[in-house]
Amino acid sequence: MMVEPGMDVLLEKVDSKYTLVSVSAKRAREIMKKDGTDTENPVSVALHQIADGKVLWQREEDIPREEAAQPEEDPAEAAPAEEIPAAEPPAEDEASEAEND
């Protein structure tokens, strides 16, 4: 049984198998949401579209973000963590009552 499109064709379009799975799954969800029909397996449609070069992708880390342009906060300048007081041991009267129960 031959599966079309072949992995070699698909891996020429993306940089890894992980990317292929992520991109094809996302595209398949888009197809299901848009069409709402079960005429063909949406994953197969997505894989054919990737092989045909109809689906483009870009890594999130390659997309410039405004947050990336802002300098990170210096941990030394951050507010100190709030101290939580230690629990006090029970008074002797309470301890002896707990033992008697």
N, C-alpha and C positions, 0 to 999 in steps of 0.2 A: 504494500500500500504506500503510495507516494503522497506526501503531504505538500501542498502548494500554498503559498510560496515557500521555497526552501529556506532553511536557516542561513545558508551562505548568502543568499540574496538579502535577507532581512538584516543580517549583521553588517552588511555594507552600508546600510542606511542609519544605523545607530552605533554607539560606541561599546555596548556590552549587552549581554543577555538580560541583565537586571533592567537596563534602560528599555529594552524591547518589551519586557513584561509590563513595566510601568506605563509606557506610552500606549501600548495596545489596550491595556485595561482601561485607561482613562478615555481613549477614543471609543472603545466599545460602550462605555457608560454613556457617552455623549450620543452615540447612535441610538441606543435604546431609549434615551430620554426624548430625543428629537422625533424618531419614527414611531415608537410605540407599537410596532408590529413585529411579528416573529417570522418574517419571510425567510431570513437567512441568519445564521449564527452571527451575532454582532462582533464577536472576536475574530472570526474569519474575515469579515468585511474590513475590520480595522487592520488586520495583518496584510490584506491585499492593498489597502490604501497606503500603508507604510512602504511596502515593496514598490508600489508605483510612484512613490515620492510625493503623494498628495498630503501626507501628514508630516508637518515639521515640528521639531521639538527643540528646546533649549534648556540647559540646566539652570536651576534657580540661582545657583551661586554665580553664574555668568551674567545674570540680570542685575543691573545696577539698582541699588535701593537707597533711599534717602537715609535710612538708619546707618548704612555702611559709611556714608559721608560724614556722619557726626562722630566726634571723638568719644572713645569709651570713657566711662567714669572711673576715676582713680580710686582704687579700694581704700587708700589711706585717707581720702577726703570723704568717704562715705560715712554716714551716721553710724555711731557705734551700736552694736546689737543691744537690745534691752535685756538687762539682767533679770533673771527669774529667781526669786529668793528660794532657798532650800526649804523643804518641808520640815517643820519642827517636830521633834519626837513627841508622842503623847505624854501627858502628865502621868505621874505614878498612879493616881487614882483610876484614871481611864485604863491604864495597862492592866491593873489588878482586876478590874471589872471584866475586861475582855478575856482574861485567863479563867475566870469563874464561869463563864458562859459555856 
